[in-house]
Structure formats: C-alpha cells, structure tokens
Amino acid sequence: MHAARFDTPEEAGEADRLDHLMAVAGSQAAEFCRILAEDLTALRAELGKALGPAEPDLDRLRRASHGTVALAGTCGFDSLTGRARALQALLREARDCESIRLHAQGCREGLDELIGRVRRRMERP
Amino acid sequence: MSAAPVPRAGGDILLIEDTPSLQLLYRSILTNAGHRVRTASTAAEGMRQLHEATPAAVLLDLMLPDRDGLDLLNDVLRHHPGMPVVAVTANGSIARAVEAMRAGAHDFLVKPVEETRFLSAVSNALGQRSQRPARSLPTRRPNEAEVAGGSGFLGSSRAMRRVEAKIRSVAGSMATVFITGESGTGKELAALAVHRHSARANGPFIALNCGAIPHDLMESEVFGHVKGSFTGAISDKPGAAVAADGGTLFLDEVCEMAPALQTKLLRFLQTSTVTPVGATKPRKVNVRIVCATNRDPLHAVRRGQFREDLYYRLYVVPLHMPPLRDRESDVIEIAEAALFRFAEEEGRSFDGFSPEVEALFRSYDWPGNVRQLLNVIRNVVVLNEGGLVTPGMLPEDLHRGMVGGEEPPGAAPPDLTLPVADPLAGMTLAQIERHAVETAIARHGGSVPRAARELDVSPSTLYRKIEAWGRGK
C-alpha cells in the first residue's frame, strides 16, 4: 500500500495518495471525493453513537473500527489506520473500557481531520 | 504508486461491497484494468445478480449489512461450484478470512487493499477459472528415493491425507500459510509442497531460519544491504525477500525473530516493498510468505515475544503437521522406505524389519518425529551389514526411551532395580523412597547393612524406616 501521509516532509515528493485515488476514479474524481466524505462522516457518526452511552457499544465500535481501517487505509492515512487497528486489538479482548474509549476518541478526531482533507481536495479546482 | 500488473484478460467481475466509496474505487481500478464490473451493495442484490448472469469471478466483502459474508460465500459456491471468490475483509476479521479460505474462497484481501495486490488477486482468480480443473498434488505414492530428499511426504495416515488436502486447497492462493508442528515433523517439506503446487512453482523458493541467524544479521539477511552500509558490507546483497521475488519466502522458526525485525516484516507484508539496509529507495517485490514455528504462536503473542498484529497478518491459513506418534502406520512405511534408500547409499542389503522391531517402532513415542526415525534407520544401516533388522541392531537410547517396551535379545537379564521413570509417575516421594529401600534390601538377600551401604545411609536409618512402615501397616 502506498504509505504516503499527506503532510510529512520526507514524503513530500511522493504522489499524494488521495490525488492518486482521484486519478484512478478519473472522470468521477469529484463524485468519489463526495462519496468518500459521506462515508467518513457516517463512520464518524457511528463512532460517536457507539461512544455515547456510559458503556461503549462494543459491537458498533467494532464495525466502525473495521470501516475506519478500510477507508483511512485506502486514503493512506496511516496514523489513523494505526489507531483504528489498536482499537480493534482492544475490542478483540473487550477489556479496559477507558483505553477503548480513548482510542475510539482518537479515531473520531482522526476522522475529523481526514474529512477536512477530503473536503479541501474536493474544493480544489 | 507503482504500476499495476496488466491482467491476463478482462473478465466479468461481480463486486459485492457495501461501502459506496470503496465500491466506486474498486470498480474504477478494475475498469481501468480492462475488466467489466457489476456491483452490488447487499448480499441479496449480489445473489440476484449472480443468478441473472454468471460472472467469471466474485469479489466479496465479508461484512455486509444484510447478511454474513461467509454465509453468502457458502451460498455462492453451492450454486456455482468452482466459482473463484476473492474475500475482502478488514484486519480485525482475519480469523474470518481464514474461515473463508476453508470454506473455499480462492483468495482474500485485507483492507485497506493495495492496488497491485488487488489486481493480481483478481487476475489469479480469472486464471484459475480458465485453468480448471485446479492443479492437484500427485496421487501416486512417492517412492523411497523421496525420503529425506525434500520432494514429498510418505505415509497414508488420515492425518497426512488431511495435510495434503489442505496443501492442495491453499497452494493456488496467495494466502500466507502458517505451519505449526513439533520439530522433525516436516514443516519445511510442507512449505516446499505449497510452493511446488502453486502457480509460483517455477519461481524461487527461499528458506530462511530465523532462529539460526544472529539477530544483528537478520535484517540484512531478509531485506539485504547496500555496499558500505555497515562494517563488513563489502558489496550489495539482495536479501532473501528480493531473492524470493516471484516465488515463495519460507520463514522458519518465525517466533524467534527479534521484535525490531518483526516490525519491519510487518511493514514488508503490508507494503510488499523492501528497503535494504543503507538504501534510500524501497523496492517492490512479489513474494508469497510461508512461515513455520515449533512453538505455539499464540502463546508467544501472549508472552509479548511475538507481535499480535504480525501474528494476525501471518496466521491466515494454519497448517498443523502431526507428530509421528499420531500418524498410525506411517512410521513403518517411512522406516521401510528409508531403510532401502540408505542401504542403497551405503552399499548394503537389508531384508526389512522383524515383527518385534515393527512393534517397537509403533509403540515408541518418537519425540524427534520423522527426523529421529531417519537417524535411527541411518544408524542401523551404517553399523550393520544387512539382513533382517532385529531389536538388537537398534541404538541403545531407543530402548531406554521405550515405555513398556521389550528388551532386545541378548540384553542383560532384568535385575531388581528401580522402575524406569514412567512407572514412578503418580507415586508420592514417600512411596518412591519405600520402594527404593525395599528393592535394595531384596537385592541384597534381606541384608539391611548391605542395602544401607548401597543407598549411602546408616543401617539404623533403614531400621527406623522399616519400623515406621511396620507401624503404619
């Protein structure tokens, strides 16, 4: 998988992963970004709902973290993918509620950032 | 982004994926590569499309909103036997990917999906479709020349038939095979069999023993190095991963790998790129990984010796090599084949094994498995001129390791002595002590002083004990 993050100087010379994905989508690039942003927003909402109750909804978190790995990873957002995988590992063991909550919160914030990036790409001419 | 491989030929693909952005992206990648793609967002829609027109291959997300992906996979294969199905799953559900492979999926992809890997999986699936029937392991029984020759297994036990069947089903896929089993059970042979029966059979098979190479050199051995990258690096070295490009990389004793290298291996598995020590640019390689350990990998994970994420990345299709003691009559088949093979090498002539030897072989535990058996046979062939192999020709330590085995003819008559280790099992220390004392006294014809001298205690100590045991009766 292309490992480009979007803002690390050492990878500045590499093709931006999201630009690449848009290029793959070709004429549907704008449509792809719009759909991607919607998917990411839905994912963020899922994480929010799963975190809402006093006890996190583990099944919901599990599904949302799978989605986060798939989508963030596809966009080359490695740090977020790493957090989502750490969350998956915790969920597999279903232990330490505070750690789960912390990682899920990290994913939610990472998704915010990723949504912002996708939207900015979308608005770029 | 590296160039994606050109598919062999465009094919009709049914893509069942519920996430719209991924569906769009996969469709774009496949379309750009010349495939024709139909999409479905739910299991129900997927089945409907499948019945309307049979595709050449199916890409199936294992997590669908209306139905379990594995259920759907079973349904697809029931209605369309032989349909190549590539399962797609997120990392957290790799255990399900293993189930998918067992259920008959052609391959699986872990999200996030790498474009090159994605297209090669589809290309392979289409290739399988055009090459049916699928390749199979040879059905003939291998001859004795193949013993220890590394080209096949001997034995017709149910356990080995299961192993061969599993190798047959996994060989055509790119899935990582994780071989477990005791030392000497043939893990490397199994890895070689996976390679030889795969589409990569003409590519290289590179075996690396992670436990035998010093940790400092391991990174260089796996990923290579460039000249001058460290003291002693007098020239560029490609490394095992590059040497295995287009073939199979077998990592033996993978649980012995240093933690730092585990991180790099994980990175390699995720990106399919290697960066030699001292190099600045990564290189893309196309390698299938087969790994093995004689330890319990999950135990190593729990003890923090093996990375959990690497474990899940590698433990895709587990293959357990049965120990020799669980392989029924295989021990005789292997022993006979080895006997004639080694006899030929040493210029001797043997007539086979006596019934006593066969019985002994069957009842022995073989802690060193096939490797130990081959060593025993080699020992017999080298130290004897020929004829029928009798118990007296067998190495001494084999008799010592026997549990309840018969002594070889000509051996010293059994004396009044302590029972061998196992018969003591279950006895308390006090019972063992009493047994030792009584046996010694009996051995010396009832003489307590002589028994005390042998046991290196004073006679009064024995008299006290005998008195106490008498009171206890």
Interface residues (C-beta under 8 A of the other chain):
Chain A: M1 H2 A3 A15 R17 H20 L21 V24 A25 G26 Q28 E31 F32 I35 L36 E38 D39 R62 R63 S65 H66 G67 V69 A70 L71 A72 G73 T74 T81 R85 Q88 A89 L91 R92
Chain B: M1 T19 P20 S21 L22 L24 L25 S28 I29 N32 M63 A90 N91 G92 S93 K111 P112 V113 E114 E115 Q270 T271 E308 D309
